[in-house]
Amino acid sequence: RDFPKGSHFANFERRNMASGQPPTKKQKVDEVKEDEVEIKPICLLDNDEVTGDVRVYCDGIYDLFHMGHMRSLKQAKSLFPNANVQLVIGVSSDADTRKYKCRTVLNEQERGEAVSHCKWVHEVVIGAPWYVDAAFIEKHKIDFIAHGDDTPGGVYLDADGNDVYAFAKKKKMFRLVKRTEGISTSDIIMRILKDYDMYVRRNLKKGYKRDELGVSFTKEKRILIKDKMAAGVAAVKSTVDNQVGKFKTGVSEHTTELKQVVGDMGDQAREWGEDVRKFPNMVNKFIGRFFSRRGQKRKASEMGSGDEDGFSDSSDDVDSPITSPQSPRSSRSARKSRSG
């Protein structure tokens, strides 16, 4: 065995049996005596075979604690479905992070505080070592180490080209969890840098001084001028949009009125059409009434010429609607002849 006698790992299964936890495969305690049971290190068991209290260790920088971190911790918490998993999180120190990787936005205390509020976390170790060794594992009673698959096979090399988790993998203590694509601390910082001017403008509006933001005098003025220009363009656009909206509303109202007028004209035209169709009958009725008053009962073909009853056009002092009207001179001659 790789574990010393009496160590935390070698006694794990024995503790489970003493606490009443169900035995693992091939451990038929009802057929053999307790001292004859072959105790397997817990790390050699399948994940679903592990029972009892299990402490799983995850380490990292956890700067700008985000969704990707949370999902990885949730996966580590769910590695052993039949066990009571206690998630121990190691947050690397500021000094180690700057030495081995990069400068952080948050310090180690802020990063540790952020991680501690995740509901899957049982314990947080602030200032955890960059390289985990057996002494650290024994001190914190760690059963498994879980880490994201940021690199192929989860191989993380040190400055000498050695895998920092080699000892844990040799003891079968290492477990991989999936990395969430599209989100990382570097991605978040890149988003801020991409829209740098926008965030500087945002903080200047909130009252931050240019010295606090690390912005030069000319940079500040240039950003403020752009801000004023953008505000002016937005105001003009808003005014134009309002006027266009009013114009569209007016056109819509006038269109409705125009449709009403056209409809009224159509109704009037239909009424006029009815009147036009009635006009010949109206004329005939008028002519009939006119000649009835004058006592004329002859046919229309006999109008305009005299007959043996002594009726002629010259005897009428009123123009007929059928014949052409007489000239003023002929009318005077006719009146004179009648007076003579």
URFEN-V544962 format. One record per helix or strand. SS is the DSSP state (~ for helix, > for strand). FROM is the first residue (numbers start at 0). TO is the last residue. If there is no record, write none. Layout:
((SS;FROM;TO) (SS;FROM;TO))
//
This chain:
((~;11;17) (~;33;35) (~;41;43) (~;46;48) (>;51;59) (~;66;76) (>;82;91) (~;93;99) (~;107;115) (>;122;127) (~;133;138) (>;143;147) (~;151;153) (>;156;156) (>;162;162) (~;165;169) (>;173;176) (~;184;193) (~;195;204) (~;209;212) (~;216;293) (~;299;301) (~;312;314) (~;327;338))
//
